[in-house]
Amino acid sequence: MEQSKSNFVLRHFIVQVPGGEQVSLTPNHVLYLKYVEDIRSASIRIEAQITDSGNGMVSSLSGMEPVFVGWEDTEYKSNFYQISGVIYDIQDRTTKDGKTKATLLICTYDLINNAATKVSRRFGKGGGKKLHDIVKEEILEGLLSTSYDINIERTQNKFSFISPYWSPYTIIKWLCAKSIAAPRWWGGRKAASAGYCFFQNKRGYNFVSYDSFTYQRPVKKFVVGHQPKEGEDSEKDKGIIPVDRMQVTSTFDILKGLNVGSYNSMVMTLDVKDMSYVEHPFNITKYYEDVPLMNKNFEPPEYLSKFDRENAHTRIMSKIMDTALFTEGTMTKGMTKQLSQAALREKLFYSKSVEIEYVGTNELTVGDVVELLTFKGKDRDTDYQNSGLYVIGRVEKQFLSKDDKMSTKVVLFTDSPGSMPTMETPDPIE
């Protein structure tokens, strides 16, 4: 829904030019600003188009200049973004009538340090170390010396390995598939499945399991076509963000699922340590019975039941492994099953995506769980197939000086599309 007033205030945009001078840009110098978070990316990034208004500052830039950017939401001043980084690329530099403009690509210092660091050493010496401790203590705090806050979900398994000249982010991504969440204190839930994601948002770094999203309560609710009452602030009063439209960009790619064995597959392993042979069958109907899901009322599509038999493998894989190369640790013996489950958990988690664009609060960030309520037909019956709980997987915030507003586009993901709404359903045509 459109808003009449600006929701964006640029507090500072400071560039340290060659020679050490710090140049402070005004809002008139910033033509365009784009901020991106992605659940599959280890770092946030900023893209900004600036003009120097004839002072020649843009022409002196060559890359690696420090940048300090900060802005806030005019409605919710607690929604304050502040990023300290460096310029890693300069594009589309043009000069006309003595004025120069260019597009600056900005990243964090950690991303630069990550690209410049290649590690060859053992992690988890002795009997192995909890994976969350390796990620936080040895990599983020040790190798990168990060200044960002770190949100770590504890793992229950230990691991020991040697990094073959990988970068710190690559090591963490590799560990994601080997991580199993520690038991949760409230109990009574399904057993934890393998698979973590590693990403950065406005709160800092996050190393959390896909299971963790299934236990979160939604922070906001998107309602397609919601009409607020006179004098009502939907977001402040009801936690509702009204949107004009939503777009389901992907659901299930069945052919891809058949090719990669997402429905029924077999992994055969031969361990050269003792020449033992083991078969690891997988069936998706049993998968949905075993793992926690975001939408508890989800019912798998009817066609999945056709794969509920032992002779319907759409992919058969064989692996030769040597467990003697790994230090014995908790759950090391089930590594093949664990890796297969983690890879599938990730594929199914991103199988359905929805895009929503709106002008409003800057509060939402990657990793937040939201609820979507949408309707179908002229009678506006609730569309249960597309409503339900989603996790925000990508956030793009874009400010255009000509519009004087910051729009937000979010990409939502869910592991179980189709569900009864979990929050109180408002009347969308009030």
Backbone torsions as a table, in degrees:
resi	resn	phi	psi	omega
1	MET	NA	142.7	-177.6
2	GLU	-77.9	146.4	174.4
3	GLN	-116.7	146.6	-174.7
4	SER	-83.0	-26.6	-176.2
5	LYS	-110.7	160.3	-178.6
6	SER	-68.7	144.1	177.1
7	ASN	-113.5	18.8	-172.6
8	PHE	-135.4	130.0	174.4
9	VAL	-130.4	118.8	176.6
10	LEU	-81.6	115.8	-178.3
11	ARG	-87.0	-38.6	176.2
12	HIS	-162.0	148.0	173.7
13	PHE	-146.2	95.7	-172.6
14	ILE	-113.5	129.2	177.7
15	VAL	-119.3	129.0	175.7
16	GLN	-92.3	105.7	-176.1
17	VAL	-80.1	164.2	176.6
18	PRO	-53.4	133.4	-175.0
19	GLY	107.1	-13.5	176.1
20	GLY	96.1	-7.5	-179.8
21	GLU	-70.7	137.1	177.2
22	GLN	-98.8	119.9	-178.7
23	VAL	-104.1	122.7	179.2
24	SER	-96.9	120.0	-179.4
25	LEU	-90.5	141.2	176.6
26	THR	-90.3	167.6	176.4
27	PRO	-56.0	-27.9	178.9
28	ASN	-68.9	-20.6	179.7
29	HIS	-85.7	-16.7	-176.5
30	VAL	-99.8	107.3	-178.2
31	LEU	-85.6	-26.2	-172.3
32	TYR	-159.4	137.8	178.5
33	LEU	-141.4	128.1	179.6
34	LYS	-131.3	129.4	-178.5
35	TYR	-120.2	131.8	-174.0
36	VAL	-130.1	130.9	167.7
37	GLU	-120.6	145.4	179.8
38	ASP	-145.4	132.7	-177.0
39	ILE	-66.6	-18.0	178.2
40	ARG	-102.0	14.5	179.6
41	SER	-124.0	139.8	-177.7
42	ALA	-82.9	-2.4	-175.0
43	SER	-147.5	144.7	172.2
44	ILE	-80.2	157.9	179.0
45	ARG	-142.6	156.2	179.4
46	ILE	-130.8	140.7	174.0
47	GLU	-124.2	128.8	-177.0
48	ALA	-139.6	134.1	173.1
49	GLN	-103.8	123.2	-176.4
50	ILE	-126.2	161.5	173.8
51	THR	-128.8	149.3	-177.5
52	ASP	-99.2	0.5	177.7
53	SER	54.1	28.6	174.0
54	GLY	95.7	-0.4	-179.2
55	ASN	-87.1	-2.8	174.7
56	GLY	78.7	7.0	-176.4
57	MET	-63.3	-42.6	-176.3
58	VAL	-61.7	-37.5	-178.2
59	SER	-65.0	-23.4	-177.6
60	SER	-84.1	-10.2	-177.0
61	LEU	-76.2	137.3	179.8
62	SER	-133.2	-1.2	-179.2
63	GLY	110.9	152.5	-179.4
64	MET	70.0	16.4	174.3
65	GLU	-78.6	134.6	176.4
66	PRO	-64.5	142.8	-179.2
67	VAL	-135.4	141.9	177.5
68	PHE	-130.4	114.9	-174.7
69	VAL	-123.7	137.3	177.0
70	GLY	-149.5	138.8	176.2
71	TRP	-149.3	167.2	-179.8
72	GLU	-145.5	164.8	177.8
73	ASP	-85.2	130.3	-179.0
74	THR	-67.4	-29.1	-179.5
75	GLU	-82.7	-42.2	-176.1
76	TYR	-120.7	87.7	-172.9
77	LYS	-66.7	-12.7	175.1
78	SER	-73.6	-16.3	177.3
79	ASN	-84.2	79.1	-174.5
80	PHE	-113.0	127.1	178.4
81	TYR	-108.0	134.1	-180.0
82	GLN	-145.1	116.7	-175.0
83	ILE	-126.5	128.6	174.1
84	SER	-110.2	120.7	-176.3
85	GLY	-153.4	-159.7	-179.5
86	VAL	-135.8	155.1	175.4
87	ILE	-81.0	119.6	-180.0
88	TYR	-105.1	-9.4	175.7
89	ASP	-161.4	149.8	177.9
90	ILE	-128.2	122.9	-174.7
91	GLN	-124.9	158.7	172.4
92	ASP	52.4	46.3	178.1
93	ARG	-78.9	119.2	-179.0
94	THR	-131.6	149.3	179.0
95	THR	-126.4	132.9	179.1
96	LYS	-152.0	129.6	179.2
97	ASP	55.1	37.3	176.6
98	GLY	81.6	-3.2	179.4
99	LYS	-108.0	139.0	-179.8
100	THR	-117.6	137.2	174.3
101	LYS	-129.9	154.7	-178.8
102	ALA	-158.1	160.6	176.6
103	THR	-102.7	121.2	-179.0
104	LEU	-98.8	129.2	173.6
105	LEU	-102.2	121.0	-170.3
106	ILE	-120.4	136.3	176.8
107	CYS	-132.6	174.1	179.9
108	THR	-79.4	160.5	174.2
109	TYR	-62.1	-34.4	-179.4
110	ASP	-61.6	-37.3	-179.4
111	LEU	-65.6	-39.4	176.4
112	ILE	-65.2	-46.0	179.1
113	ASN	-61.9	-37.7	178.7
114	ASN	-62.1	-45.0	-178.6
115	ALA	-65.9	-26.4	-177.1
116	ALA	-93.0	0.5	-176.0
117	THR	-115.0	122.9	174.5
118	LYS	-123.1	128.4	-167.9
119	VAL	-114.0	129.2	171.5
120	SER	-129.7	95.9	-179.1
121	ARG	-166.1	167.3	178.2
122	ARG	-89.1	138.0	173.3
123	PHE	-113.2	141.0	179.7
124	GLY	71.9	56.0	-177.5
125	LYS	-63.0	159.1	178.4
126	GLY	75.5	-124.1	-177.4
127	GLY	-87.1	16.2	-179.0
128	GLY	92.8	164.7	-178.2
129	LYS	-136.9	146.7	178.5
130	LYS	-55.2	136.6	-173.6
131	LEU	-64.2	-34.8	-179.9
132	HIS	-67.4	-30.5	176.6
133	ASP	-71.6	-36.6	176.7
134	ILE	-62.6	-46.0	-177.9
135	VAL	-63.3	-47.9	-175.3
136	LYS	-77.4	-55.1	-170.7
137	GLU	-78.5	-45.3	-173.3
138	GLU	-86.6	-28.6	-174.7
139	ILE	-104.7	-63.8	-175.2
140	LEU	-66.5	-48.3	-179.9
141	GLU	-82.8	-33.7	-176.7
142	GLY	-82.8	-63.9	-176.2
143	LEU	-72.2	-43.3	-175.9
144	LEU	-92.9	-18.5	-176.4
145	SER	48.8	48.0	-174.3
146	THR	-67.7	149.8	175.7
147	SER	-101.6	-2.2	-178.7
148	TYR	-80.7	153.6	173.4
149	ASP	-65.8	151.2	-176.4
150	ILE	-126.1	120.5	175.8
151	ASN	-104.1	108.6	-174.9
152	ILE	-116.8	129.1	170.4
153	GLU	-93.5	128.7	-175.1
154	ARG	-63.2	143.4	175.2
155	THR	-106.2	157.9	-179.8
156	GLN	-99.8	-11.3	-175.2
157	ASN	-108.5	153.5	177.8
158	LYS	-105.6	159.7	-179.8
159	PHE	-156.3	152.5	175.8
160	SER	-139.3	134.1	-175.8
161	PHE	-160.7	168.4	175.6
162	ILE	-115.0	127.7	178.9
163	SER	-81.7	124.1	-178.9
164	PRO	-89.5	67.8	-179.9
165	TYR	60.2	43.2	174.3
166	TRP	-89.2	157.8	172.6
167	SER	-79.6	160.6	-179.2
168	PRO	-56.3	-44.3	179.4
169	TYR	-63.2	-38.7	179.4
170	THR	-63.2	-38.9	178.0
171	ILE	-62.2	-45.5	-178.4
172	ILE	-63.8	-43.9	178.9
173	LYS	-60.2	-37.9	178.7
174	TRP	-66.7	-36.6	179.8
175	LEU	-73.4	-21.6	-178.5
176	CYS	-56.5	-42.5	-177.5
177	ALA	-72.7	-12.2	-177.3
178	LYS	-105.0	1.8	-173.9
179	SER	-96.6	136.1	175.4
180	ILE	-123.2	128.1	-175.9
181	ALA	-64.4	143.8	176.0
182	ALA	-67.5	153.0	179.1
183	PRO	-56.3	142.4	-178.2
184	ARG	-90.2	147.0	-170.7
185	TRP	-66.1	-25.1	-175.5
186	TRP	-80.9	-17.3	172.9
187	GLY	61.3	-176.6	176.9
188	GLY	71.6	7.2	-179.7
189	ARG	-103.9	175.2	178.0
190	LYS	-67.7	157.9	-178.9
191	ALA	-64.0	148.3	-179.2
192	ALA	-67.0	141.3	176.2
193	SER	-102.7	160.0	-180.0
194	ALA	-76.3	149.1	174.9
195	GLY	125.1	118.6	176.1
196	TYR	-122.3	163.6	170.3
197	CYS	-124.7	151.0	-178.5
198	PHE	-128.2	122.1	-177.3
199	PHE	-154.2	167.1	176.5
200	GLN	-119.5	134.8	172.5
201	ASN	-130.3	-168.3	-175.0
202	LYS	-66.0	-16.1	179.6
203	ARG	-89.7	-13.9	-179.7
204	GLY	129.5	-154.5	179.4
205	TYR	-83.9	148.8	179.6
206	ASN	-136.2	125.8	174.6
207	PHE	-124.5	94.4	-170.5
208	VAL	-135.7	157.4	-179.7
209	SER	-82.7	155.4	173.4
210	TYR	-64.7	-30.1	177.5
211	ASP	-60.9	-31.6	-174.7
212	SER	-62.1	-29.0	-179.9
213	PHE	-68.7	-24.4	-178.0
214	THR	-74.9	-14.5	-178.4
215	TYR	-103.5	-3.1	-178.1
216	GLN	-85.0	146.1	172.8
217	ARG	-86.6	145.4	-179.9
218	PRO	-65.6	138.4	-179.7
219	VAL	-89.3	-25.4	177.8
220	LYS	-145.4	169.2	178.7
221	LYS	-132.9	122.3	174.0
222	PHE	-88.6	126.5	178.1
223	VAL	-123.0	117.7	-178.9
224	VAL	-75.6	121.6	177.5
225	GLY	82.2	12.5	179.8
226	HIS	-67.3	131.4	178.3
227	GLN	-112.5	106.5	-179.2
228	PRO	-63.6	151.1	173.7
229	LYS	-69.4	163.1	-180.0
230	GLU	-61.9	127.6	179.8
231	GLY	80.7	2.1	-178.2
232	GLU	-89.9	134.9	169.7
233	ASP	-101.9	99.7	-171.5
234	SER	-57.1	-40.6	-174.9
235	GLU	-72.8	-45.2	-179.4
236	LYS	-71.3	-38.0	-174.0
237	ASP	-82.4	-37.3	-172.9
238	LYS	-127.8	-0.6	-177.2
239	GLY	70.0	24.8	-176.7
240	ILE	-106.7	133.7	171.2
241	ILE	-108.6	107.6	179.1
242	PRO	-71.5	136.9	176.9
243	VAL	-133.0	150.5	-179.0
244	ASP	-77.1	-36.3	-174.8
245	ARG	-154.2	161.4	171.9
246	MET	-135.6	153.4	-178.9
247	GLN	-130.6	119.1	174.7
248	VAL	-81.8	108.5	-174.3
249	THR	-86.3	-23.5	175.7
250	SER	-160.1	149.0	177.4
251	THR	-119.1	-92.4	175.2
252	PHE	-127.5	126.8	172.9
253	ASP	-90.6	95.8	-171.7
254	ILE	-66.1	-41.4	179.8
255	LEU	-62.2	-41.8	177.2
256	LYS	-63.6	-40.4	179.0
257	GLY	-62.0	-38.2	176.7
258	LEU	-65.9	-41.2	-176.5
259	ASN	-68.1	-38.8	-177.0
260	VAL	-92.0	-0.3	177.0
261	GLY	78.4	32.4	-177.1
262	SER	-72.5	-16.0	-174.9
263	TYR	-106.5	-43.6	179.9
264	ASN	-154.8	117.6	-175.7
265	SER	-147.3	169.6	179.6
266	MET	-138.2	131.4	173.8
267	VAL	-115.0	122.1	179.4
268	MET	-108.6	128.3	-176.5
269	THR	-122.3	144.1	174.3
270	LEU	-124.3	117.8	-179.1
271	ASP	-95.3	113.2	-177.7
272	VAL	-70.7	-11.9	177.6
273	LYS	-60.4	-45.4	-180.0
274	ASP	-134.2	13.7	179.5
275	MET	57.4	32.4	179.3
276	SER	-84.4	140.8	-179.3
277	TYR	-114.5	129.4	-177.8
278	VAL	-136.1	140.1	174.4
279	GLU	-105.6	136.6	-179.4
280	HIS	-121.9	91.0	179.5
281	PRO	-77.3	151.7	176.1
282	PHE	-134.1	137.3	176.1
283	ASN	-137.4	127.6	-172.6
284	ILE	-67.6	-29.2	179.6
285	THR	-64.8	-35.1	177.2
286	LYS	-77.5	-28.4	178.6
287	TYR	-60.4	-47.2	-178.1
288	TYR	-68.3	-17.9	175.8
289	GLU	-81.2	-23.7	-170.0
290	ASP	-98.7	-25.5	-173.2
291	VAL	-108.1	150.3	175.3
292	PRO	-70.9	143.9	-177.5
293	LEU	-122.4	155.1	-179.8
294	MET	-67.2	-43.0	-179.8
295	ASN	-106.3	106.8	-170.1
296	LYS	-66.0	-24.7	-177.5
297	ASN	-91.6	9.6	-177.1
298	PHE	-61.6	134.4	174.2
299	GLU	-118.8	122.6	-178.9
300	PRO	-58.9	149.0	176.8
301	PRO	-55.0	149.2	-175.3
302	GLU	-60.0	-33.9	-175.3
303	TYR	-65.9	-20.0	179.6
304	LEU	-65.5	-26.5	-179.1
305	SER	-64.7	-21.6	179.9
306	LYS	-69.8	-17.1	179.2
307	PHE	-93.1	3.7	-176.4
308	ASP	-83.1	61.4	175.7
309	ARG	-155.5	161.3	-171.4
310	GLU	-80.2	-15.9	-174.6
311	ASN	-108.7	27.0	-177.6
312	ALA	-118.7	32.5	-179.6
313	HIS	-65.9	126.1	177.1
314	THR	-95.3	-8.0	173.9
315	ARG	-152.6	132.4	177.5
316	ILE	-122.0	123.3	-176.2
317	MET	-120.0	146.1	176.5
318	SER	-124.8	141.6	-179.0
319	LYS	-136.4	136.9	171.4
320	ILE	-105.1	125.8	-176.1
321	MET	-135.3	161.2	178.0
322	ASP	-132.7	97.4	-177.5
323	THR	-69.5	-11.5	177.6
324	ALA	-68.4	-17.3	-179.9
325	LEU	-77.4	-15.9	-177.6
326	PHE	-107.0	141.6	174.7
327	THR	-67.2	135.8	-179.4
328	GLU	-62.9	129.3	179.6
329	GLY	-150.4	176.2	-179.4
330	THR	-57.3	126.2	176.0
331	MET	67.9	14.2	177.2
332	THR	-63.2	-33.9	-176.3
333	LYS	-65.0	-27.1	179.8
334	GLY	-98.3	28.3	-172.8
335	MET	-62.3	-41.6	-177.8
336	THR	-63.8	-46.9	177.9
337	LYS	-62.5	-38.9	-178.9
338	GLN	-63.4	-46.8	-179.9
339	LEU	-64.9	-39.6	179.1
340	SER	-64.4	-43.1	179.9
341	GLN	-65.1	-40.9	-179.6
342	ALA	-64.9	-41.8	179.3
343	ALA	-63.7	-40.3	179.4
344	LEU	-70.3	-39.7	179.1
345	ARG	-57.4	-42.3	179.9
346	GLU	-67.5	-44.3	-178.8
347	LYS	-61.8	-46.3	-178.0
348	LEU	-70.6	-29.9	-179.0
349	PHE	-64.6	-36.2	-178.4
350	TYR	-97.8	14.0	-173.8
351	SER	-72.1	-32.3	178.9
352	LYS	-117.3	127.7	-179.7
353	SER	-131.6	147.8	-179.6
354	VAL	-132.8	136.3	177.4
355	GLU	-108.8	136.2	177.0
356	ILE	-136.4	136.1	177.6
357	GLU	-126.8	137.4	-177.6
358	TYR	-155.8	164.2	171.7
359	VAL	-112.4	116.9	-176.3
360	GLY	179.5	-140.9	-174.7
361	THR	-60.1	146.5	173.4
362	ASN	-97.4	15.0	-170.5
363	GLU	-73.8	-38.5	-171.6
364	LEU	-67.1	143.9	-178.3
365	THR	-141.4	161.8	-179.7
366	VAL	-59.5	136.8	-177.9
367	GLY	99.6	-15.1	175.5
368	ASP	-72.8	143.5	174.0
369	VAL	-97.4	132.0	179.5
370	VAL	-128.7	165.0	174.6
371	GLU	-112.6	141.1	177.8
372	LEU	-114.9	130.4	175.9
373	LEU	-123.7	116.5	-179.9
374	THR	-131.6	168.1	-170.8
375	PHE	-131.9	165.5	-179.6
376	LYS	-138.5	151.8	175.9
377	GLY	74.5	170.1	-179.6
378	LYS	-66.5	-28.7	-179.4
379	ASP	-83.6	-0.9	177.7
380	ARG	54.0	51.0	172.8
381	ASP	-72.5	147.7	179.7
382	THR	-61.8	129.3	178.7
383	ASP	-88.6	91.2	-175.8
384	TYR	-69.8	-23.2	-179.5
385	GLN	-69.2	-27.8	-177.2
386	ASN	-114.6	-10.1	174.8
387	SER	-82.8	168.8	177.7
388	GLY	127.5	-166.2	-177.0
389	LEU	-91.5	137.9	178.2
390	TYR	-136.1	157.2	171.5
391	VAL	-107.1	142.1	178.6
392	ILE	-75.1	117.6	-176.8
393	GLY	-102.2	-17.3	178.8
394	ARG	-155.1	138.4	177.3
395	VAL	-128.3	126.0	173.7
396	GLU	-122.4	114.5	177.0
397	LYS	-107.0	126.5	-173.7
398	GLN	-131.2	126.6	177.1
399	PHE	-113.1	128.5	174.6
400	LEU	-116.3	125.9	-176.5
401	SER	-62.5	-32.9	-178.8
402	LYS	-66.7	-27.7	178.2
403	ASP	-95.1	-20.5	-178.2
404	ASP	57.1	35.3	178.6
405	LYS	-143.5	153.6	173.4
406	MET	-107.4	118.3	176.1
407	SER	-94.0	156.5	-179.7
408	THR	-127.0	129.0	172.0
409	LYS	-115.5	126.7	179.1
410	VAL	-118.2	142.7	172.7
411	VAL	-110.2	122.8	-176.2
412	LEU	-104.9	144.0	177.4
413	PHE	-127.2	151.5	173.2
414	THR	-146.9	149.3	178.6
415	ASP	-92.7	-4.2	-175.2
416	SER	-149.7	73.9	-177.3
417	PRO	-62.6	143.6	177.9
418	GLY	92.2	107.8	-178.0
419	SER	-164.1	153.9	169.9
420	MET	-66.3	139.0	177.1
421	PRO	-58.0	145.2	-176.3
422	THR	-101.5	-19.2	178.9
423	MET	-101.8	167.0	179.9
424	GLU	-61.2	128.9	-175.2
425	THR	-87.3	117.9	177.8
426	PRO	-81.1	163.6	174.2
427	ASP	-78.9	113.0	-175.2
428	PRO	-71.8	-9.2	-176.5
429	ILE	-117.3	27.0	179.3
430	GLU	-64.4	NA	NA
